């Protein structure tokens, strides 16, 4: 199985990041872009998302908001990545599906994965977007276990430290944006996971 690319913006990306994003995506197959919220207030995050959503969509990439389900329809995003509790994810699923993507993150154990994966989400995300990883197993181990056991797609965020052929999506951030040429870095990752 070839893992598809799930790209994450830097947490501090602002509206001016749109040009860099467009250059990175051009000619590459990227399945989804998570517009990471970082520590922004709602209004500031919405302004960034407004600039980045059409850039992603123009390149055939699904644009996902970070824990802001109430803005998906208003901004024309393709879905939302949720890291909150089960109730908040259930509410997002109820309000957005089947028209939009709802993914579940904030998974730290097999139990978390099973609990959140039963809510009719479109994917389960393994790995920490911020802070240290205090998970039961590594992101790669959890994602591999999940992909071997369940039908809901697994997204693994481990910056290419492990094999990418065990799960459906490989999430990347630093390895792309710290590269001299992000477009070439995405292309190389696509070829490596082919």
C-alpha positions in Angstrom: 0.0 0.0 0.0 1.2 3.5 -0.9 0.8 6.0 1.9 -0.7 9.3 0.9 0.7 12.5 2.2 -1.0 14.5 4.9 0.8 17.8 5.1 0.7 20.0 8.2 1.4 23.7 8.2 3.9 25.1 10.6 2.0 26.2 13.8 3.2 29.8 13.3 2.3 30.1 9.6 0.6 33.4 8.8 -1.3 34.6 5.7 2.0 35.3 3.9 2.7 31.6 4.0 0.2 31.1 1.1 2.9 31.6 -1.5 5.3 29.1 0.1 2.4 26.6 0.4 1.5 27.1 -3.3 5.1 26.5 -4.4 5.3 23.4 -2.2 2.1 21.8 -3.5 2.6 22.6 -7.2 2.7 19.4 -9.2 2.7 17.1 -6.0 0.0 14.8 -4.9 -0.9 15.7 -1.3 -4.1 14.2 0.0 -4.8 16.7 2.9 -3.5 19.9 4.5 -4.0 20.5 8.2 -3.9 24.2 8.8 -2.4 24.1 12.2 -3.9 26.6 14.7 -0.9 27.0 17.0 -1.7 29.4 19.8 -3.8 31.8 17.7 -7.1 33.3 18.8 -10.1 32.4 16.7 -10.1 35.5 14.5 -6.4 35.4 13.7 -6.7 31.7 12.9 -9.7 32.3 10.6 -7.8 34.9 8.7 -4.9 32.5 8.1 -7.3 29.7 7.1 -9.1 32.0 4.6 -5.8 32.5 2.7 -4.6 28.9 2.8 -7.8 26.9 2.1 -8.1 28.0 -1.6 -4.3 27.4 -2.1 -4.7 23.8 -1.0 -7.9 23.2 -2.9 -6.5 24.6 -6.1 -3.9 21.9 -6.0 -6.5 19.1 -5.3 -5.7 18.9 -1.7 -8.3 18.7 1.1 -8.0 21.6 3.5 -8.7 20.7 7.1 -9.2 23.1 10.0 -7.6 22.5 13.4 -10.3 22.0 16.1 -12.7 24.5 14.7 -15.7 22.5 13.3 -18.0 25.5 13.5 -16.0 27.3 10.8 -15.8 24.5 8.2 -18.9 25.4 6.2 -18.4 29.2 6.6 -14.8 29.1 5.3 -15.4 26.4 2.6 -12.9 24.0 4.2 -13.1 20.3 3.4 -13.2 19.2 7.0 -11.8 19.4 10.5 -9.1 17.7 12.6 -10.4 17.2 16.2 -8.2 16.5 19.2 -10.8 17.0 22.0 -12.8 14.6 24.0 -15.2 12.0 22.5 -18.2 14.3 23.0 -16.7 17.1 20.9 -15.7 14.7 18.1 -19.3 13.2 18.1 -20.7 16.7 17.8 -18.4 17.4 14.8 -19.4 14.2 13.2 -23.1 14.8 13.7 -22.9 18.4 12.3 -20.5 17.9 9.4 -20.7 14.4 8.0 -21.2 13.2 5.4 -20.4 16.5 3.6 -17.1 17.1 5.3 -14.1 15.2 6.7 -13.9 14.7 10.4 -10.6 13.2 11.7 -9.7 12.3 15.3 -6.4 13.1 16.9 -5.3 13.3 20.5 -4.8 9.6 20.6 -2.3 8.4 23.2 -3.1 4.7 23.5 -4.9 1.7 21.9 -7.9 2.4 24.1 -8.0 6.1 22.9 -7.8 4.9 19.3 -10.6 2.4 19.7 -12.9 4.9 21.5 -12.4 7.7 19.0 -12.3 5.3 16.0 -15.8 4.1 16.8 -17.4 7.5 16.3 -17.7 7.4 12.5 -14.6 9.5 11.9 -12.7 9.5 8.6 -9.3 8.9 10.0 -7.5 8.4 13.3 -4.3 10.5 13.7 -1.3 9.0 15.6 1.4 11.4 16.9 1.7 14.6 18.8 1.3 17.9 17.0 2.8 19.8 20.0 4.8 18.9 23.0 6.5 15.6 23.8 5.1 12.2 22.9 4.0 10.4 26.0 2.0 7.8 24.2 1.6 4.2 25.1 3.6 3.3 21.9 5.4 5.3 19.2 3.1 6.9 16.6 4.4 4.4 14.1 3.7 1.4 16.3 0.2 2.7 17.1 -0.6 3.5 13.5 0.7 0.1 12.3 -1.4 -1.7 14.9 -4.5 0.3 14.0 -4.0 -0.2 10.2 -3.6 -4.0 10.7 -6.7 -4.2 12.9 -9.3 -1.6 11.8 -10.8 -0.3 8.6 -10.8 3.4 9.5 -7.7 5.0 7.9 -4.6 5.7 10.0 -2.6 8.9 9.8 0.9 8.5 11.2 2.9 11.6 12.2 6.4 10.6 12.9 8.3 12.6 10.3 9.3 9.6 8.3 11.1 7.8 11.2 9.5 4.5 10.4 8.0 2.5 7.5 5.2 4.2 5.6 3.8 1.2 3.9 1.7 0.0 6.8 -0.9 2.7 6.9 -2.9 4.9 4.6 -1.5 8.4 5.3 1.9 9.7 6.4 1.7 13.1 8.1 4.7 15.5 7.8 5.6 19.0 8.9 9.2 19.9 9.9 10.8 17.6 7.4 9.1 19.5 4.6 9.1 23.1 5.8 12.8 23.0 7.0 13.9 21.6 3.7 15.7 23.9 1.2 13.1 23.0 -1.4 9.8 21.9 0.2 8.4 21.0 -3.2 11.3 18.6 -3.9 11.0 17.2 -0.3 7.3 16.4 -0.9 8.2 14.8 -4.3 10.9 12.7 -2.7 8.6 11.5 0.0 6.0 10.6 -2.6 8.5 8.5 -4.5 9.8 6.9 -1.3 6.3 5.8 -0.3 5.4 4.6 -3.8 
